[in-house]
Amino acid sequence: MTDRVEVVATVLLACAAVGTAWSSYQATRWNGEQANASSRTNAIRIDAARAQGLAEAQTQVDVATFTQWVDAYARRETELADFYFKRFRAEFKPAVDAWLATKPLKNQNAPLTPFAMPQYKLAASAEAEQLDAEAEVSSATVRRNIQRASNYVLAVVLFAVSLFFAGMSTRLGDARLRRVAVALGCAVFLGTAIWIATSPVSVAI
């Protein structure tokens, strides 16, 4: 019986050592995956901020030219109004045309400005929204990878616990205590091994 306990303890030591090494490797790999995902997230957020800045700049240009144009339009200075109108950005003109169709000078229910019209759409703003959505997805990947790395770190600790019980069993003089120590080590090892077996794996060659 004593020899059997020693054999089990030896096998447990070997298996727990392999499990510890594997979990350490996986924790390192998922930390690397998390770092890569973080870099991607930051790059996407920078592009989103750049697109949003462009959209804001374009809106400012539209507001400035519209302010000058509407003054000339209201004063019926046709030549000056045409001058500003020709300088509207291509994205802005459909909104202005739709706004003028509501007869804003006579219709009290007309939108106050073309900027309230559904036709006023900025490609840069849409791009910024799309990039923000991509950044959120990438950020979720970062959080998931962090959790996976943490799980493997916990597995390292649990395998170390099973190593402790296996090692202690070889030093105990009482046969019953040795069996208890080995049993506890096996229970911790098996539970951790089953858990890790269902965890995602990252491998690089």
C-alpha positions in Angstrom: 0.0 0.0 0.0 2.9 2.3 0.9 4.5 1.7 -2.5 1.2 2.4 -4.3 0.9 5.8 -2.5 4.5 6.6 -3.4 3.8 5.8 -7.1 0.7 8.0 -7.1 2.6 10.8 -5.4 5.4 10.5 -8.0 3.0 10.6 -10.9 1.1 13.5 -9.3 4.4 15.4 -8.9 5.2 14.9 -12.6 1.7 15.8 -13.9 1.4 18.8 -11.6 4.8 20.0 -12.8 3.7 19.7 -16.4 0.4 21.4 -15.6 2.3 24.3 -13.9 4.6 24.8 -16.8 1.7 24.7 -19.3 -0.4 27.1 -17.4 2.6 29.5 -17.0 3.2 29.4 -20.7 -0.5 30.0 -21.4 -0.6 32.9 -19.0 2.3 34.5 -20.8 0.8 33.9 -24.2 -2.5 35.5 -23.2 -0.7 38.4 -21.7 0.9 38.9 -25.1 -2.5 38.5 -26.8 -3.9 41.1 -24.5 -1.0 43.5 -25.3 -1.5 43.1 -29.0 -5.3 43.6 -28.7 -4.6 46.8 -26.6 -2.3 48.1 -29.3 -5.0 47.5 -31.9 -7.6 49.2 -29.7 -5.4 52.2 -29.2 -4.8 52.5 -33.0 -8.5 52.3 -33.7 -9.3 54.9 -31.1 -6.7 57.2 -32.6 -8.2 56.8 -36.1 -11.7 57.4 -34.6 -10.5 60.6 -32.9 -8.9 61.7 -36.2 -12.1 61.1 -38.1 -14.2 62.9 -35.4 -11.8 65.9 -35.5 -12.2 66.0 -39.3 -16.0 65.9 -39.0 -15.9 68.8 -36.4 -13.7 70.8 -38.7 -16.0 70.2 -41.7 -19.0 71.2 -39.6 -17.3 74.5 -38.6 -16.6 75.2 -42.3 -20.2 74.5 -43.1 -21.5 76.7 -40.3 -19.2 79.6 -41.4 -20.1 79.5 -45.1 -23.8 79.0 -44.3 -23.8 82.0 -41.9 -22.4 84.2 -44.7 -24.7 82.7 -47.3 -27.9 83.0 -45.3 -27.2 86.7 -44.6 -26.8 87.4 -48.3 -29.8 85.1 -49.2 -32.0 87.0 -46.7 -31.0 90.3 -48.1 -31.6 89.0 -51.6 -28.0 89.7 -52.6 -28.1 87.1 -55.4 -24.6 87.4 -56.6 -23.1 87.2 -53.2 -25.4 84.4 -52.2 -24.4 82.4 -55.3 -20.7 83.1 -54.5 -21.1 81.4 -51.1 -23.4 78.7 -52.4 -20.8 77.5 -54.9 -18.4 77.1 -52.0 -20.6 74.8 -50.0 -19.0 71.4 -49.5 -20.6 68.6 -51.6 -21.9 66.9 -48.4 -23.6 70.1 -47.3 -25.4 71.1 -50.5 -28.1 68.3 -50.3 -29.1 69.5 -46.8 -29.3 73.1 -48.0 -31.4 72.2 -51.0 -33.8 70.2 -48.8 -33.9 73.0 -46.2 -34.7 75.6 -48.9 -37.5 73.4 -50.2 -39.2 73.9 -46.8 -39.3 77.7 -47.6 -37.7 78.7 -44.3 -38.4 82.4 -44.8 -42.1 81.9 -45.0 -42.7 78.5 -43.2 -42.6 78.9 -39.4 -42.5 75.1 -39.1 -39.4 74.7 -41.2 -36.2 73.6 -39.5 -34.1 76.4 -38.2 -31.0 75.4 -40.2 -29.9 72.8 -42.7 -27.9 71.2 -40.0 -31.2 69.9 -38.6 -32.1 68.2 -41.9 -31.7 64.4 -42.2 -29.8 65.1 -45.4 -26.9 66.6 -43.5 -24.6 63.7 -43.2 -20.8 63.6 -42.8 -18.8 60.7 -44.0 -16.1 61.5 -41.5 -18.7 61.4 -38.6 -20.0 58.0 -39.8 -16.5 56.7 -40.0 -15.8 57.9 -36.5 -18.9 56.1 -35.2 -17.9 52.9 -37.0 -14.3 53.1 -35.6 -15.7 53.7 -32.1 -17.8 50.5 -32.5 -14.7 48.6 -33.7 -12.7 49.9 -30.8 -15.3 48.7 -28.3 -15.2 45.2 -29.8 -11.4 45.3 -29.6 -11.6 46.5 -26.0 -13.9 43.6 -25.2 -11.2 41.3 -26.6 -8.6 42.9 -24.4 -10.8 42.3 -21.3 -11.4 38.7 -22.3 -7.7 38.1 -22.8 -6.9 39.6 -19.5 -9.4 37.3 -17.8 -7.9 34.3 -19.6 -4.4 35.2 -18.5 -5.7 35.5 -14.9 -7.4 32.1 -15.1 -4.1 30.5 -16.1 -2.3 32.3 -13.3 -4.8 30.8 -10.9 -4.2 27.4 -12.5 -0.5 27.8 -11.7 -1.4 28.4 -8.1 -3.7 25.4 -7.9 -1.2 23.1 -9.6 1.4 24.4 -7.1 -1.0 23.4 -4.3 -1.3 19.9 -5.7 2.5 19.8 -5.9 2.7 20.8 -2.2 0.4 17.9 -1.2 2.3 15.4 -3.3 5.6 16.6 -1.9 4.4 16.5 1.7 3.0 13.0 1.3 6.6 11.7 0.8 7.7 13.2 4.0 4.9 12.2 6.3 5.6 9.1 8.5 1.9 8.2 9.1 0.5 6.1 6.3 -3.0 7.5 6.7 -1.8 11.1 6.5 0.2 10.3 3.4 -2.9 8.9 1.7 -4.9 11.9 2.8 -2.3 14.3 1.4 -2.0 12.4 -1.9 -5.9 12.3 -2.2 -6.1 16.1 -1.6 -3.3 16.7 -4.2 -5.1 14.4 -6.7 -8.4 16.2 -6.1 -6.9 19.6 -6.6 -5.0 18.5 -9.7 -7.9 16.8 -11.4 -10.3 19.7 -10.8 -7.7 22.2 -12.1 -6.8 19.9 -15.1 -10.5 19.6 -16.1 -11.0 23.3 -15.8 -7.9 24.1 -17.9 -8.8 21.5 -20.5 -12.0 23.6 -21.3 -10.0 26.9 -21.4 -9.0 28.5 -24.8 -5.4 27.9 -25.9 -2.9 30.2 -27.5 0.1 28.7 -29.2 2.9 30.3 -31.2 5.5 28.5 -33.2 
